[in-house]
Amino acid sequence: MKKKIYSLILGMLFCGANTMFAQYEYNDDDEYEIVITDEDGEEEIIELPESMIENVDSLLTLYHTKAYIQQDPSCQPTETDPSFEDEVYIERLSKLPTIMEMPYNEVVRKMIDRYTSRSRQKVSYMLGLANFYIPIFEEALESYGLPLELKYLPVIESGLNPNAVSRVGATGLWQFMLTTGKRYGLQVNSLVDERRDPLRASFAAAQYLRDLYKIFGDWNLVIAAYNCGPENVNRAIHRSGGSRDYWEIYPYLPSETRGYVPAFIAANYVMNYYCDHGICPMVTDLSAKSDTILVSRDVHFEQIANVCNIDINLLRELNPQYRRDIVNGNSEPSAIRLPLEAINTFIDNEDSVYAYNVDELLNKRNTVDITEVQIPTRTYSRPATPRQQYRGSSGRYSKYKARKGSSRHKGKSSKHRRRSENITIKKGETLSSIAKKHGTTVEKLKKMNKIKGSNIRAGKKLKVK
């Protein structure tokens, strides 16, 4: 049963003296879906993209948010979301400078309402974070000749959170699955996940979007395929009788994908018309410029932070692809992004960086010695069976069996002793005399005992067999 509750959406934004609160009514089921009613009164349930379900808390933990984003004291948000006629939304969408079509319908309206009412505070923070990431997105899209309005795709993919991980394992700003990310050159292993790297992931996403457009030739189908995979879109096209119009294959798409293109249109709308809905963007104090430097040895963030006097959380924010705070330069030359003023400090103190607390922070062993335990030799004998006792009374058969068995057992124990025999070197003995005494060679003695020269000392243990 739907239970009506009230939520305070616009909470304290750092400076709370003049903060206003907006109150909206919604149902429990609205957490994960929206419901559309058609002309015949039939209800259609559409799943929301995961990023629209996540609350603003996922963005508040980011270093950029805590260090560089704050409320604009000159902007006061409205208490309620203004209501507009459908014609207003249609006109505003038509004025956006886009190649991709931005049509309006009831589903798009529901998605816009979601952003401008319940997700107002999150939109405010995303507008602040956009100053960090949108220039990267635009550079990648421009390099592949793609529509720049695709820069708002990460808004619905991850909510502009580079650390976002979906319930099925899609990761980063562009929410790459593991196999797709590797197909487009993103390295993923125990130490590195380049799906979290804003720059590399953006160029990989641009390449993927370009390839999808080569398949479908329609940007709405490209967006749908980015969400659910080209196989599901092709299946929907087949079920619709071959139509390549997103709004005609719409009923045959997965539930979440049916809301995905409308959510993308809504993201473009809200990131441009937020002021008309009384949403104040957070003010961004852009961080100091940064640059990358290549390292050819493993190095831990803590080593860099302590020697170069850098906040380790800033290092993590600038290098989200490193999963364990370790840059694995030993595998291949690896890039680490540092504040511009720290580049020279790192270069001038590179040896000190690598040496700092290395045994504790980078403690993987390259070689290990195996501890050998000398096991005492034991002789086992089996009791004679009645048949053996009977035959033993004749004398000759018994002696032959005993002699044969004794020899075989003796051979085994002798071999076992040779495998682990050690001696104590006596005064005056040399490798040559010891080798001759024990039926071996000087070279074998040196190899077994890892002796480089020819000098040995009395009183030391020496392995001879």
C-alpha positions, 0 to 999 in steps of 0.5 A, spaced: 500 500 500 502 506 498 504 510 504 504 518 503 510 521 506 513 528 506 521 529 505 525 536 506 529 536 499 533 542 500 537 542 506 542 545 509 548 547 504 554 549 508 552 556 510 545 555 513 543 562 516 538 563 510 537 556 507 530 555 505 526 548 505 522 545 500 517 540 501 514 535 496 509 529 497 511 523 494 509 515 495 514 510 497 514 507 490 516 513 487 523 511 490 525 507 484 520 508 478 515 513 475 508 511 473 505 513 466 497 513 465 495 512 457 489 515 454 485 508 456 487 509 463 492 503 463 498 504 468 505 503 465 511 503 470 518 505 468 524 504 472 528 510 474 536 510 472 540 508 478 543 515 478 536 518 479 535 514 485 541 515 489 541 521 494 545 527 494 550 524 500 554 520 494 556 527 492 558 530 499 563 525 500 567 527 494 574 531 495 572 536 490 565 537 493 568 538 500 574 542 498 572 547 492 564 547 492 560 552 496 553 555 497 552 562 493 550 567 498 547 571 492 542 566 490 536 564 494 533 558 492 525 558 491 521 554 496 517 551 491 518 548 484 514 553 479 509 550 475 509 551 467 504 549 462 507 543 457 508 549 451 513 552 456 517 546 456 516 544 449 519 551 447 525 551 452 527 544 449 526 546 442 531 552 443 537 548 446 542 548 441 543 541 439 543 536 433 540 531 437 532 531 437 529 533 444 522 532 444 517 532 449 511 528 452 509 525 459 515 521 460 520 527 459 515 531 463 515 526 469 523 526 469 524 533 469 519 534 475 524 528 478 530 533 477 526 539 479 523 537 485 525 531 489 532 532 486 533 539 487 539 539 492 543 534 488 542 538 481 545 544 485 551 540 487 552 537 480 552 544 477 558 545 481 561 539 479 560 540 472 565 545 472 570 539 473 568 534 468 564 538 463 570 540 459 573 533 459 567 530 456 567 536 451 574 535 449 573 527 448 566 528 444 569 534 440 575 529 438 570 524 435 566 529 432 560 527 436 554 532 439 556 536 445 550 535 448 552 528 450 556 531 455 550 530 460 550 523 459 554 522 465 549 526 469 544 520 468 549 515 468 553 516 475 550 523 477 557 526 476 560 521 481 567 518 478 566 513 484 559 510 482 558 503 482 552 500 479 548 494 482 551 490 476 558 493 477 558 498 472 563 503 474 565 511 473 562 517 470 560 513 464 558 507 468 563 502 463 562 495 464 568 491 465 568 487 458 566 493 455 571 498 458 577 493 456 574 492 449 575 500 449 582 500 452 581 501 459 585 497 464 582 494 470 586 489 475 587 489 482 591 495 483 588 499 477 581 501 474 581 506 469 573 506 468 574 511 474 579 515 470 575 521 468 580 523 462 581 516 459 574 513 460 571 520 457 575 518 451 573 511 451 566 513 452 566 517 446 569 512 441 564 507 444 558 512 442 561 513 435 561 506 434 554 505 436 552 511 431 555 507 426 551 501 427 544 505 428 545 511 425 540 514 430 542 518 436 536 516 440 537 509 439 545 510 440 543 512 447 538 506 448 544 502 446 549 505 451 544 503 456 542 496 455 546 494 450 546 493 442 543 486 442 537 489 446 535 494 441 536 490 435 531 485 438 526 491 440 527 493 432 525 486 430 519 485 435 517 492 432 517 490 425 523 493 423 522 500 425 528 504 427 525 510 431 526 510 438 519 512 440 516 506 436 520 501 439 519 504 446 514 498 448 519 493 446 525 495 450 527 494 457 523 498 463 529 502 465 531 503 458 524 506 456 525 511 461 533 512 459 532 517 453 527 521 457 531 522 462 537 524 458 532 529 455 530 531 462 538 532 464 539 537 458 533 541 460 535 541 467 542 543 466 540 549 462 534 551 465 535 550 473 534 558 474 527 558 472 526 552 477 529 556 483 535 552 483 541 555 485 548 552 482 553 551 487 559 556 487 566 552 484 573 554 486 577 551 481 582 547 484 590 549 482 592 546 475 594 539 475 599 535 471 601 528 470 608 525 471 610 518 469 613 513 474 617 507 473 617 504 480 611 502 484 609 508 489 604 509 494 600 515 495 602 516 502 609 516 500 608 522 495 603 525 500 608 525 506 614 527 502 611 532 497 606 535 503 600 533 499 593 532 502 592 524 500 585 525 499 587 530 493 591 525 490 585 520 491 581 525 487 586 526 482 587 519 481 581 515 482 583 509 477 588 507 483 584 502 487 589 501 493 593 507 493 598 504 489 601 506 482 604 500 479 610 503 475 613 496 476 609 493 471 609 499 466 611 506 466 604 509 469 602 516 470 600 520 476 596 526 476 599 531 481 598 539 483 602 543 478 606 546 484 608 539 486 611 536 480 618 539 481 618 537 488 616 530 486 622 530 481 627 533 486 625 528 492 624 522 487 629 518 491 626 520 498 619 519 495 621 511 493 624 510 500 619 513 505 616 507 509 617 503 503 618 496 507 611 497 511 607 500 505 610 496 499 611 489 502 610 484 497 616 480 497 620 478 490 623 472 492 623 467 498 627 462 501 624 455 503 625 452 510 628 445 510 626 441 515 630 434 516 626 428 517 629 423 521 629 416 517 625 410 520 625 403 518 618 399 518 617 392 518 611 388 517 609 382 521 610 375 517 603 372 514 602 365 516 603 363 509 610 366 510 612 363 516 610 356 514 614 357 508 620 360 512 620 353 515 624 350 509 629 355 510 631 357 503 625 360 500 625 364 507 632 367 506 631 369 499 625 373 501 628 376 507 634 378 503 630 381 497 626 385 502 631 387 506 635 390 500 629 394 497 628 397 504 635 399 505 635 402 499 630 407 500 632 409 507 639 410 504 636 414 499 632 418 504 638 420 508 642 422 502 637 427 500 638 431 507 645 429 510 649 435 513 656 435 516 660 440 520 666 443 517 672 441 521 678 445 522 683 444 516 678 441 511 677 444 504 671 443 499 676 438 495 677 434 501 670 434 503 667 432 496 672 426 495 670 424 502 663 424 500 663 422 493 661 428 490 664 434 486 666 441 489 661 444 484 655 440 487 657 442 494 658 450 492 651 449 488 647 446 494 650 451 499 650 457 494 657 458 495 660 463 490 668 462 492 672 457 495 673 459 502 669 455 508 670 456 515 670 450 521 664 449 525 659 451 519 654 446 517 655 444 510 650 440 506 653 434 502 647 430 499 
